[in-house]
Amino acid sequence: MPPRTQLFTADEFAGRLQAVRDLLQERGFDALVLHSPENIYYLSGYQTPGYYWHQALIVPVESEPVFLPPPHEASLVPEFCWVDDIRLFPDTSDWAEVTAGMLSDIGLGAGRIGLEEESRFLSVDLRNRIANRLPNAQFENGSGVVESCRLIKSEQEILYMREAARISARGMVAGIEAVREGATELEVASAVHSALDLAGSEYTGLPAFITSGERSQLVHATWSDRRIGLGDIVFLEIPGSLHRYHAAHSRSVFAGDPPYELQRADETSVKALAAAKATMRPGVPAREVFEVGRAVIDDAGLGYRQGRRIAYGIGTAFPPGWDEGDIFSINSDESRPLQAGMTFHLITTMRIPEIGAVGCSDTVLVTQDGVETLTSEIPPGVRRA
């Protein structure tokens, strides 16, 4: 029976399920047990912010999926989930016993089972206790199976990401307009969040990052009651989310007339972002894109060197992150080629001593010919307040 809120067609869900089953067969698995909320959502449509409680989706190769939702979230199953076989248990249950029992009930008590051993939602203790209850089964690491299917976005996923980018732009415009001498970071954040909500954003995997002055040196710091002074840089990294699909971009605003060094840093960041985009197209190894962007930044001699990844995958996400960097990141040691349909948050922001966070980032889609910038409404480059 279809859910009341169906964000993807039945055919799309069926295609995703078949792709996962094909990979399971290639690896010799009889089933895969999922605990990550992104992967459960991708295959079943089910979503909840209550994934801090145990949930599991069993995907057998030869039979239909079985879903164990959090007991207090049962009302969300008919709202979002297309899976028919739902097993509910009291919240006092032993979840290792319950999960092992479900595997046994569907004939997998002696099967070769993949577990998401790299997931933050499967503890070592739970993994071992499930395995101990089924001594005749063979448990192996099944991480990466669903993620490899999530790597290339469908037309519907790209549509949601375009909308997330539009939402992100509404928040960015509001934030830029709120920056002025004497305003607090809290006031800027209030403008951003009001705009995001009114534009249709859901809760995001990470918060917006809004910092000013010396606080802009703090990576992943959120807003405070600090007042913006004349001569301060204000850094804005603003996400948008729709149906769990994310887009994000960064811009900087300067209160006053930017000094020469800041202008040079800004020009370098914009140039590096453009150079990386110009390199991105299907078949290009990710590390080549990294090297192009890195060279622009490092050769500028600004006192900052690009030592970290220049982009990470972005798409469907639940807190504590908005990225798919665990699936694919563009860095110095990633040799896999880009493919059409991949989406990335491309970042050339620099944190420079005595200046602060200068730079920009965009969410981009790899196309057949290159890349499309989804967060294109506000061109990169430092604004003046």
Secondary structure in CASP SS format (residue, H / E / C, confidence):
PFRMAT SS
TARGET T0000
AUTHOR 0000-0000-0000
METHOD secondary structure of the structure
MODEL  1
M C 1.00
P C 1.00
P C 1.00
R C 1.00
T C 1.00
Q C 1.00
L C 1.00
F C 1.00
T C 1.00
A H 1.00
D H 1.00
E H 1.00
F H 1.00
A H 1.00
G H 1.00
R H 1.00
L H 1.00
Q H 1.00
A H 1.00
V H 1.00
R H 1.00
D H 1.00
L H 1.00
L H 1.00
Q H 1.00
E H 1.00
R H 1.00
G C 1.00
F C 1.00
D C 1.00
A E 1.00
L E 1.00
V E 1.00
L E 1.00
H C 1.00
S C 1.00
P H 1.00
E H 1.00
N H 1.00
I H 1.00
Y H 1.00
Y H 1.00
L H 1.00
S H 1.00
G C 1.00
Y C 1.00
Q C 1.00
T C 1.00
P C 1.00
G C 1.00
Y C 1.00
Y C 1.00
W C 1.00
H C 1.00
Q C 1.00
A E 1.00
L E 1.00
I E 1.00
V E 1.00
P E 1.00
V C 1.00
E C 1.00
S C 1.00
E C 1.00
P C 1.00
V E 1.00
F E 1.00
L E 1.00
P C 1.00
P C 1.00
P H 1.00
H H 1.00
E H 1.00
A H 1.00
S H 1.00
L H 1.00
V H 1.00
P H 1.00
E H 1.00
F H 1.00
C C 1.00
W C 1.00
V C 1.00
D C 1.00
D E 1.00
I E 1.00
R C 1.00
L C 1.00
F C 1.00
P C 1.00
D C 1.00
T C 1.00
S C 1.00
D C 1.00
W H 1.00
A H 1.00
E H 1.00
V H 1.00
T H 1.00
A H 1.00
G H 1.00
M H 1.00
L H 1.00
S H 1.00
D H 1.00
I C 1.00
G C 1.00
L C 1.00
G C 1.00
A C 1.00
G C 1.00
R E 1.00
I E 1.00
G E 1.00
L E 1.00
E C 1.00
E C 1.00
E C 1.00
S C 1.00
R C 1.00
F C 1.00
L C 1.00
S C 1.00
V H 1.00
D H 1.00
L H 1.00
R H 1.00
N H 1.00
R H 1.00
I H 1.00
A H 1.00
N H 1.00
R H 1.00
L C 1.00
P C 1.00
N C 1.00
A C 1.00
Q E 1.00
F E 1.00
E E 1.00
N E 1.00
G C 1.00
S C 1.00
G C 1.00
V H 1.00
V H 1.00
E H 1.00
S H 1.00
C H 1.00
R H 1.00
L C 1.00
I C 1.00
K C 1.00
S C 1.00
E H 1.00
Q H 1.00
E H 1.00
I H 1.00
L H 1.00
Y H 1.00
M H 1.00
R H 1.00
E H 1.00
A H 1.00
A H 1.00
R H 1.00
I H 1.00
S H 1.00
A H 1.00
R H 1.00
G H 1.00
M H 1.00
V H 1.00
A H 1.00
G H 1.00
I H 1.00
E H 1.00
A H 1.00
V C 1.00
R C 1.00
E C 1.00
G C 1.00
A C 1.00
T E 1.00
E H 1.00
L H 1.00
E H 1.00
V H 1.00
A H 1.00
S H 1.00
A H 1.00
V H 1.00
H H 1.00
S H 1.00
A H 1.00
L H 1.00
D H 1.00
L H 1.00
A H 1.00
G C 1.00
S C 1.00
E C 1.00
Y C 1.00
T C 1.00
G C 1.00
L C 1.00
P C 1.00
A C 1.00
F E 1.00
I E 1.00
T E 1.00
S E 1.00
G H 1.00
E H 1.00
R H 1.00
S H 1.00
Q H 1.00
L C 1.00
V C 1.00
H C 1.00
A C 1.00
T C 1.00
W C 1.00
S C 1.00
D C 1.00
R C 1.00
R E 1.00
I C 1.00
G C 1.00
L C 1.00
G C 1.00
D C 1.00
I E 1.00
V E 1.00
F E 1.00
L E 1.00
E E 1.00
I E 1.00
P E 1.00
G E 1.00
S E 1.00
L E 1.00
H C 1.00
R C 1.00
Y E 1.00
H E 1.00
A E 1.00
A E 1.00
H E 1.00
S E 1.00
R E 1.00
S E 1.00
V E 1.00
F E 1.00
A C 1.00
G C 1.00
D C 1.00
P C 1.00
P C 1.00
Y H 1.00
E H 1.00
L H 1.00
Q H 1.00
R H 1.00
A H 1.00
D H 1.00
E H 1.00
T H 1.00
S H 1.00
V H 1.00
K H 1.00
A H 1.00
L H 1.00
A H 1.00
A H 1.00
A H 1.00
K H 1.00
A H 1.00
T H 1.00
M C 1.00
R C 1.00
P C 1.00
G C 1.00
V C 1.00
P E 1.00
A H 1.00
R H 1.00
E H 1.00
V H 1.00
F H 1.00
E H 1.00
V H 1.00
G H 1.00
R H 1.00
A H 1.00
V H 1.00
I H 1.00
D H 1.00
D H 1.00
A C 1.00
G C 1.00
L C 1.00
G C 1.00
Y C 1.00
R C 1.00
Q C 1.00
G C 1.00
R C 1.00
R C 1.00
I C 1.00
A E 1.00
Y E 1.00
G E 1.00
I E 1.00
G C 1.00
T E 1.00
A C 1.00
F C 1.00
P C 1.00
P C 1.00
G C 1.00
W C 1.00
D E 1.00
E C 1.00
G C 1.00
D C 1.00
I C 1.00
F C 1.00
S E 1.00
I E 1.00
N C 1.00
S C 1.00
D C 1.00
E C 1.00
S C 1.00
R C 1.00
P E 1.00
L C 1.00
Q C 1.00
A C 1.00
G C 1.00
M C 1.00
T E 1.00
F E 1.00
H E 1.00
L E 1.00
I E 1.00
T C 1.00
T C 1.00
M E 1.00
R E 1.00
I E 1.00
P C 1.00
E C 1.00
I C 1.00
G E 1.00
A E 1.00
V E 1.00
G C 1.00
C C 1.00
S E 1.00
D E 1.00
T E 1.00
V E 1.00
L E 1.00
V E 1.00
T C 1.00
Q C 1.00
D C 1.00
G C 1.00
V E 1.00
E E 1.00
T E 1.00
L C 1.00
T C 1.00
S C 1.00
E C 1.00
I C 1.00
P C 1.00
P C 1.00
G C 1.00
V C 1.00
R E 1.00
R E 1.00
A C 1.00
END
